[in-house]
Amino acid sequence: MSDAARIDAFLEMMSAERGASPNTLDAYGRDLRDASDSMRGKLTRADAKDVSRYVSSLAAQGLAPRTQARKLSSMRRFFRFLFEEGDRKDDPTSKQEGPKAGRDIPDVLSREEVERLIDACGEDVRMRCLLELLYGAGLRVSELVSLKLGNLPRRKGGHWETRDIIVRGKGGKDRLCPLGGPALEAISDWLEVREDSLPKKTLKANGASAYLFPSRGKEGHLTRRRLGQMLDALALEAGIKPSKVHPHALRHAYATHLLQGGADLRSVQTLLGHADISTTEIYTHVLTDELAELLETAHPLAG
């Protein structure tokens, strides 16, 4: 059994049985092929010593602990698959210790910076709509660009009857995301000019008419790469470093500002679509920092 064939079979299983997203499948594929190349095509026959040498080589290459841990996790899943398929009778990763992947603390945009970004949109109603959905609903970039017209709230006579959009999140799970007034207004403004954004032939040719943000590309909707470029330009217009303004940064700001406003962690977890609350807890660092600063400045014994 060749590495390539078993890796392809593993990815097919992850897609069909686990509903893994294309991005997740790409990551698994890259990790496993890298491991196979390092072991000269003998990944499926690797023993514990081979795995240990490979993991050590990752550290020697200077890869971040998080990256090392992710690659080891990919191998663990792969060998579990081989065991369940009867291709192996053991798991060479079972006793392998990996570095603990620490969580990166997000560099959160301030409320003032978000306001500058919104102001910088000017008359660009599409950009404003994109920004309001990233910050006003905390959508992931993949959720935003693939949003379809059928997922929008019900509308009648120019008025919104509901305030929730249906979002297809990770693992193909749907969730309801409530929208505030500014986001609903931004969607309304965009819908008024959306039909004129692309030639009608293009909209019909690639199914783009179904998407809130149609595109001439083969996917039929705005790509993540193009959205990133648009945010870079917007950041420069707002006088903010482009490296600080990306789709996930606005999702970070959405979650952090909710917590700062008094929202409880479980509610934010639900709004973000996090399966594990530990993922949501990363945003509480901002509150901890604020409390520490308050203690130092306001406590009578401070200083």
C-alpha positions as a printed Julia matrix, in Angstrom:
303×3 Matrix{Float64}:
   0.0    0.0     0.0
   1.54   3.27   -1.11
   1.48   6.4     1.03
  -0.25   8.38   -1.7
  -3.09   5.87   -2.08
  -3.75   5.6     1.66
  -3.56   9.36    2.17
  -6.14   9.82   -0.59
  -8.35   7.16    1.03
  -8.02   8.91    4.4
  -9.0   12.27    2.93
 -11.98  10.69    1.17
 -13.13   9.21    4.48
 -12.73  12.55    6.29
 -14.84  14.23    3.61
 -17.58  11.61    3.31
 -17.93  10.47    6.91
 -16.73  13.44    8.96
 -17.87  16.27    6.7
 -14.43  17.91    6.8
 -14.24  21.23    4.96
 -12.02  21.71    1.89
  -9.61  23.81    3.95
  -9.32  21.07    6.58
  -8.75  18.43    3.92
  -6.04  20.57    2.32
  -4.29  20.95    5.68
  -4.4   17.2     6.37
  -3.14  16.45    2.88
  -0.2   18.85    3.17
   0.8   17.56    6.61
   0.67  13.9     5.63
   2.47  14.37    2.32
   5.21  16.33    4.09
   5.58  13.48    6.58
   5.65  10.94    3.75
   8.32  12.89    1.88
  10.41  13.16    5.03
  10.14   9.38    5.54
  10.85   8.71    1.86
   7.43   7.27    1.09
   7.32   4.96    4.11
   4.78   6.8     6.27
   2.24   3.96    6.28
   4.96   1.55    7.5
   6.54   3.95   10.02
   7.32   2.75   13.53
   7.54   4.74   16.77
  11.19   5.65   16.16
  10.39   7.0    12.69
   7.64   9.16   14.13
   9.89  10.41   16.92
  12.65  11.36   14.46
  10.15  13.19   12.26
   8.7   15.16   15.17
  12.21  16.09   16.3
  13.02  17.3    12.79
  10.07  19.68   12.91
  11.51  21.41   15.96
  14.95  21.49   14.31
  13.41  23.3    11.33
  12.28  26.02   13.7
   8.55  25.4    13.2
   6.27  26.93   15.81
   4.99  24.6    18.55
   1.45  25.04   17.24
   2.51  23.89   13.78
   4.39  20.91   15.2
   1.35  19.9    17.26
  -0.94  20.19   14.25
   1.27  17.97   12.1
   1.45  15.35   14.84
  -2.33  15.51   15.24
  -2.74  14.86   11.5
  -0.53  11.79   11.81
  -2.49  10.52   14.81
  -5.73  10.68   12.86
  -4.11   9.02    9.86
  -2.75   6.07   11.84
  -6.08   5.68   13.64
  -7.67   5.4    10.2
  -5.12   2.76    9.12
  -5.81   0.8    12.31
  -9.58   0.93   11.82
  -9.19  -0.16    8.2
  -7.06  -3.13    9.22
  -3.96  -1.82    7.45
  -2.04  -1.71   10.73
  -2.25  -3.48   14.08
  -0.62  -0.68   16.04
  -0.42   3.1    16.31
   3.17   4.38   16.27
   2.03   7.8    17.52
   0.36   6.48   20.68
   3.33   7.25   22.97
   4.68  10.21   21.06
   4.65  13.41   23.06
   4.25  16.64   21.18
   4.66  20.29   22.11
   1.67  21.95   23.63
   0.25  24.37   21.11
  -0.35  27.56   22.99
  -3.18  29.82   21.89
  -2.23  33.09   20.25
  -3.83  36.04   21.96
  -5.65  38.06   19.3
  -4.52  41.61   18.63
  -7.98  43.09   18.99
  -9.17  46.09   17.04
 -10.53  48.82   19.27
 -14.04  50.21   18.89
 -12.52  53.44   17.59
 -10.57  51.54   14.92
 -13.68  49.66   13.8
 -15.54  52.98   13.5
 -12.69  54.33   11.35
 -12.95  51.31    9.08
 -16.69  51.78    8.69
 -16.25  55.5     7.97
 -13.55  54.66    5.4
 -16.11  52.64    3.39
 -17.64  55.93    2.27
 -20.1   55.32   -0.58
 -18.91  51.75   -1.19
 -22.07  49.94   -0.07
 -20.67  46.47   -0.79
 -17.61  47.06    1.38
 -19.77  48.45    4.15
 -22.05  45.41    3.98
 -19.09  43.03    4.14
 -17.66  44.89    7.12
 -20.97  44.98    8.98
 -21.39  41.22    8.59
 -17.83  40.46    9.72
 -18.04  42.73   12.75
 -21.8   42.85   13.31
 -22.37  39.09   13.12
 -18.89  37.67   13.74
 -18.93  35.53   10.61
 -15.95  33.47    9.5
 -14.61  34.56    6.13
 -15.75  31.32    4.46
 -19.23  31.79    5.92
 -19.42  35.35    4.67
 -18.3   34.93    1.06
 -20.52  31.86    0.54
 -23.62  33.49    2.05
 -26.63  33.0    -0.21
 -29.67  35.18   -0.71
 -31.84  32.35    0.62
 -30.01  32.55    3.96
 -31.03  36.16    4.57
 -33.86  37.19    6.91
 -37.37  37.28    5.49
 -38.23  40.57    3.84
 -41.61  41.99    2.87
 -42.41  45.36    1.39
 -38.91  46.63    1.94
 -38.96  45.7     5.63
 -37.2   42.86    7.44
 -39.65  40.46    9.13
 -36.88  38.65   10.99
 -33.34  39.57   12.07
 -31.47  36.27   11.74
 -29.34  34.87    8.93
 -28.69  31.16    8.46
 -24.97  30.41    8.35
 -23.35  27.17    7.22
 -20.43  26.81    9.64
 -17.65  24.3    10.21
 -18.54  20.67    9.68
 -21.56  21.67    7.6
 -23.53  22.72   10.69
 -26.08  25.51   10.33
 -26.62  28.17   12.96
 -28.72  31.31   13.32
 -26.86  34.61   13.62
 -28.88  37.61   14.81
 -28.17  40.9    13.06
 -28.3   44.4    14.42
 -29.85  47.44   12.77
 -26.64  48.67   11.05
 -26.01  45.25    9.47
 -29.6   44.96    8.21
 -29.42  48.49    6.81
 -26.13  47.69    5.09
 -27.63  44.56    3.49
 -30.65  46.57    2.28
 -28.41  49.2     0.71
 -26.32  46.54   -1.02
 -29.34  44.65   -2.35
 -30.56  47.82   -4.05
 -27.45  47.95   -6.26
 -26.37  44.29   -6.28
 -28.12  43.41   -9.55
 -26.03  46.03  -11.36
 -22.72  44.77   -9.92
 -22.15  42.18  -12.66
 -23.4   41.59  -16.2
 -26.54  39.43  -16.25
 -24.84  36.83  -18.46
 -22.15  36.33  -15.83
 -24.67  35.95  -13.03
 -26.5   33.21  -14.92
 -23.42  31.41  -16.23
 -21.79  30.33  -12.97
 -24.63  30.36  -10.47
 -23.45  33.66   -9.02
 -27.03  34.92   -8.78
 -27.56  32.74   -5.71
 -24.88  34.5    -3.66
 -25.15  37.72   -1.71
 -21.73  38.75   -3.01
 -21.56  37.39   -6.6
 -18.38  37.21   -8.63
 -17.23  36.41  -12.15
 -14.94  33.7   -10.79
 -15.58  29.98  -11.12
 -16.85  29.75   -7.52
 -19.57  32.25   -8.33
 -18.93  34.34   -5.22
 -16.35  36.74   -3.83
 -13.17  34.88   -2.9
 -11.43  35.04    0.46
  -8.28  36.3    -1.22
 -10.11  39.19   -2.9
 -11.82  40.08    0.38
  -8.43  40.19    2.08
  -7.14  42.57   -0.59
 -10.18  44.8    -0.11
  -9.62  44.92    3.65
  -5.95  45.82    3.15
  -6.96  48.8     1.01
  -9.64  49.8     3.53
  -7.15  49.65    6.39
  -4.79  52.0     4.59
  -7.67  54.38    3.93
  -8.53  54.3     7.65
  -4.92  54.83    8.73
  -4.55  51.37   10.3
  -1.81  48.82    9.61
  -3.17  46.32    7.04
  -1.6   43.43    8.99
  -4.0   44.23   11.81
  -7.11  44.22    9.63
  -8.18  40.84    8.28
 -11.5   38.93    8.38
 -10.68  37.04   11.57
  -9.55  40.25   13.28
 -13.09  41.59   12.89
 -14.48  38.33   14.29
 -12.09  38.74   17.23
 -13.34  42.29   17.75
 -16.97  41.13   17.59
 -16.44  38.56   20.35
 -14.26  40.73   22.56
 -16.51  43.76   22.38
 -19.51  41.59   23.26
 -17.74  40.34   26.38
 -16.65  43.86   27.28
 -20.29  44.91   26.99
 -21.39  42.3    29.51
 -22.32  39.28   27.35
 -21.77  35.91   29.02
 -19.26  33.44   27.63
 -21.85  30.77   26.72
 -23.86  33.23   24.64
 -20.75  34.36   22.77
 -19.83  30.7    22.2
 -23.22  30.12   20.57
 -23.0   33.27   18.44
 -19.54  32.32   17.17
 -20.49  28.73   16.49
 -17.68  27.32   18.65
 -18.08  23.62   19.45
 -15.81  23.94   22.51
 -16.08  26.8    24.99
 -12.32  26.7    25.53
 -12.0   28.22   22.07
 -14.18  31.13   23.17
 -12.27  31.63   26.42
  -9.31  33.11   24.53
 -11.23  36.38   24.29
 -11.47  36.77   28.07
  -7.8   37.87   28.2
  -8.9   41.38   27.25
 -11.19  41.58   30.26
  -8.41  40.29   32.5
  -6.04  42.96   31.18
  -8.63  45.68   31.76
  -9.26  44.54   35.35
  -5.53  44.48   36.07
  -5.2   48.04   34.76
  -8.18  49.12   36.83
  -6.59  47.63   39.95
  -3.32  49.46   39.36
  -4.97  52.82   38.72
  -7.93  52.82   41.09
  -6.93  50.78   44.16
  -5.87  53.0    47.11
  -2.71  50.91   47.69
  -1.69  50.85   44.04
   1.76  52.31   43.42
